[in-house]
């Protein structure tokens, strides 16, 4: 798929960042056969996977090419580390900035009360680490009842770091009728079990 076939505001953002074509993983996740489906994506660092899952979830984030006006998040991205969550958040900010999509980042080591205030503004996308997301859920600051897509980024690392209980607690509060994108450089047995 070419950039011209994407929602106009996303295409403009990509062009502004110097994209002339999409990478193979980006093309694969927005192909017609992937539309509306859960995805298991194996992609190495530098392959453009963050932009890929950003593009894949566009139908759940944008309503007719414009930002949805829903008050609760439509997308949740869970990353194993603060650094990765912040990097993902920055990538999605430039990708969705022209569309007016609000993004809240929730990670350990940051001001939790400021995060709660950001969650009250009605972000369409929430990016965070398992422990901090679980904390906001338990305190009632994060409502995932309207979630349309969940992305587990670097799921293999999350399981290596012992986040299975936090992930289970978060996934229990997400509607069953959602898209799930599992992104990982490798797929050990535990990650495949989680995917299933």
LOTORKE-506959 format. One line per 5 residues: their letters; for each residue x negated, y, z of C-alpha. Coordinates in steps of 0.02 Angstrom, whole numbers, plus 50000, padded with zeros to 5 digits. Example, Ala and Ser with C-alpha at 12.3 -4.5 7.8 and 13.67 -1.06 7.14 Angstrom:
2
as = 49385/49775/50390  49316/49947/50357
//
This chain:
196
xxxxx = 50000/50000/50000  49938/50174/49962  49938/50322/50079  50071/50404/49970  50197/50269/50016
xxxxx = 50183/50304/50203  50297/50427/50294  50242/50598/50229  50179/50667/50395  50071/50513/50427
xxxxx = 50003/50521/50250  49957/50704/50277  49868/50662/50440  49768/50523/50357  49721/50633/50210
xxxxx = 49666/50771/50329  49552/50644/50415  49471/50600/50248  49565/50438/50210  49584/50403/50024
xxxxx = 49632/50219/50044  49684/50107/50186  49572/49973/50259  49621/49789/50235  49694/49773/50412
xxxxx = 49794/49934/50389  49862/49872/50223  49906/49702/50297  50008/49766/50445  50117/49880/50339
xxxxx = 50145/49756/50198  50326/49715/50160  50312/49540/50235  50253/49615/50401  50397/49739/50413
xxxxx = 50495/49717/50575  50396/49564/50630  50287/49527/50780  50104/49531/50729  49948/49441/50787
xxxxx = 49800/49538/50718  49618/49489/50727  49513/49642/50689  49335/49686/50732  49276/49854/50797
xxxxx = 49266/49981/50657  49401/49899/50550  49529/50036/50582  49640/49930/50693  49703/50073/50802
xxxxx = 49765/50166/50650  49831/50000/50586  49945/49967/50734  49988/50153/50736  50053/50135/50558
xxxxx = 50138/49969/50594  50244/50044/50733  50294/50200/50633  50470/50133/50594  50501/50117/50782
xxxxx = 50429/50290/50821  50493/50395/50678  50676/50414/50632  50686/50451/50446  50507/50515/50448
xxxxx = 50536/50631/50596  50508/50605/50780  50645/50512/50874  50734/50616/51006  50751/50473/51131
xxxxx = 50698/50515/51309  50618/50348/51349  50461/50279/51264  50483/50183/51102  50306/50113/51104
xxxxx = 50187/50050/51237  50004/50014/51205  49912/49918/51341  49721/49923/51338  49599/49836/51457
xxxxx = 49492/49988/51501  49515/50173/51532  49390/50213/51394  49483/50110/51264  49653/50179/51318
xxxxx = 49588/50358/51302  49513/50318/51132  49677/50241/51071  49773/50392/51136  49658/50513/51042
xxxxx = 49677/50414/50880  49866/50410/50893  49871/50596/50935  49793/50646/50769  49893/50515/50674
xxxxx = 50061/50569/50747  50022/50752/50787  50102/50825/50631  50260/50726/50669  50275/50803/50842
xxxxx = 50263/50637/50933  50223/50654/51118  50097/50532/51193  50068/50500/51378  49909/50416/51438
xxxxx = 49910/50320/51603  49742/50256/51664  49653/50225/51828  49538/50363/51888  49653/50501/51825
xxxxx = 49780/50605/51921  49931/50490/51943  50049/50633/51989  50004/50725/51828  50037/50564/51732
xxxxx = 50208/50549/51814  50249/50727/51761  50194/50685/51582  50306/50532/51585  50454/50642/51632
xxxxx = 50433/50746/51473  50497/50602/51366  50345/50538/51270  50381/50424/51124  50217/50329/51150
xxxxx = 50136/50277/51314  49957/50214/51316  49881/50142/51473  49788/50011/51571  49882/49866/51652
xxxxx = 49858/49916/51834  49909/50097/51812  50058/50054/51701  50118/49926/51829  50101/50057/51966
xxxxx = 50208/50182/51870  50338/50048/51837  50347/49999/52021  50366/50182/52072  50506/50210/51945
xxxxx = 50406/50338/51846  50402/50233/51687  50560/50165/51607  50533/50035/51471  50715/49988/51444
xxxxx = 50722/50069/51272  50553/50005/51214  50548/49951/51031  50367/49896/51012  50229/49838/51130
xxxxx = 50046/49826/51079  49920/49727/51179  49752/49793/51121  49598/49684/51152  49706/49553/51238
xxxxx = 49556/49437/51253  49466/49566/51361  49620/49594/51469  49629/49410/51510  49440/49402/51541
xxxxx = 49458/49547/51662  49597/49458/51757  49747/49564/51707  49867/49419/51675  49977/49456/51827
xxxxx = 49990/49641/51783  50029/49599/51601  50163/49475/51653  50241/49606/51769  50245/49736/51630
xxxxx = 50310/49617/51496  50452/49561/51611  50520/49739/51608  50518/49758/51420  50673/49718/51315
xxxxx = 50665/49548/51230  50721/49625/51065  50559/49717/51033  50414/49701/50914  50252/49641/50990
xxxxx = 50082/49670/50913  49939/49570/50987  49770/49639/50932  49610/49550/50977  49436/49524/50906
xxxxx = 49445/49340/50957  49589/49225/50998  49542/49103/51136  49674/48981/51197  49734/49099/51336
xxxxx = 49768/49238/51210  49865/49119/51098  49968/49063/51249  50005/49245/51289  50053/49276/51107
x = 50175/49130/51112
//
